Amino acid sequence: MTGRRFTADDPDRKRWQDPEQILSSIGLREGMVFVDMGCGEGYFAIPAARRVRNYGKVYAVDINAESVARLAAQAEKEGLKNLISRVGEAENTRVCEGCADIVFFGIDLHDFRDPVAVLRNAKLMLGPEGRLADLDWKDEPMEMGPPLGKRFSIAKASRLIESVGLRIQTVQEAGPYHYLIVASH
Ligand SMILES: C[S@@+](CC[C@H](N)C(=O)[O-])C[C@H]1O[C@@H](n2cnc3c(N)ncnc32)[C@H](O)[C@@H]1O
């Protein structure tokens, strides 16, 4: 990730992005399996693990070993045994086939070296009723976030998601700076 890294419960980020609200809006509930690709230090993965509780599972994958170590330490501190973290490239990592209720991308689809390969993997991990949730930066000038040239517009992200054979279900605003696309088989 270029720029600042955010731990779970970061108070500055919470001012402009509420993870609980986003996890609610994608329907994450107790008992579900949640896969967080490009999880960073767990801004979404940690609250997701608290939410799915012991009956559910969170798989958190990131290419950055240092971020994964920090996330794992936080999970251990909180006794979140349902969080399984892994260092890996999203392009080549599948935590399972057909197990996921939700595969989540937290402001990172535009960061991946090969987003189509990552989306293909996501599709294979989704269960029959599973949903892919892509939260990302709006493609417009603003005081924070990645350079405009790096961002994916809603149209571009939708095209990429559809290119792997998933169907867009909803597109909505997620706070002042982000959009949220939900897709399924
Ligand atoms: C903008 S950060 C978002 C982190 C986290 N999702 C969040 O919302 O705080 C993007 C993350 O994607 C990770 N990343 C970039 N390329 C990756 C890849 N090919 N495979 C896995 N993770 C990757 C980075 O290490 C970084 O942690």
The ligand as a Gaussian input file, in Angstrom:
#p B3LYP/6-31G(d) Opt

LIG

0 1
 C       -4.778000       0.313000       0.216000
 S       -4.196000      -1.037000       1.160000
 C       -5.743000      -1.596000       1.883000
 C       -5.553000      -2.479000       3.053000
 C       -6.857000      -2.897000       3.751000
 N       -7.745000      -3.598000       2.853000
 C       -7.560000      -1.703000       4.354000
 O       -8.690000      -1.402000       3.942000
 O       -6.963000      -1.078000       5.250000
 C       -3.874000      -2.252000      -0.080000
 C       -3.313000      -3.546000       0.449000
 O       -3.183000      -4.472000      -0.634000
 C       -1.983000      -5.201000      -0.457000
 N       -1.592000      -5.738000      -1.764000
 C       -1.143000      -5.063000      -2.846000
 N       -0.919000      -5.914000      -3.862000
 C       -1.254000      -7.146000      -3.408000
 C       -1.268000      -8.434000      -3.997000
 N       -0.901000      -8.611000      -5.253000
 N       -1.678000      -9.479000      -3.253000
 C       -2.072000      -9.308000      -1.962000
 N       -2.091000      -8.103000      -1.351000
 C       -1.683000      -7.036000      -2.064000
 C       -1.014000      -4.201000       0.141000
 O        0.079000      -4.826000       0.792000
 C       -1.933000      -3.432000       1.060000
 O       -1.952000      -3.976000       2.365000

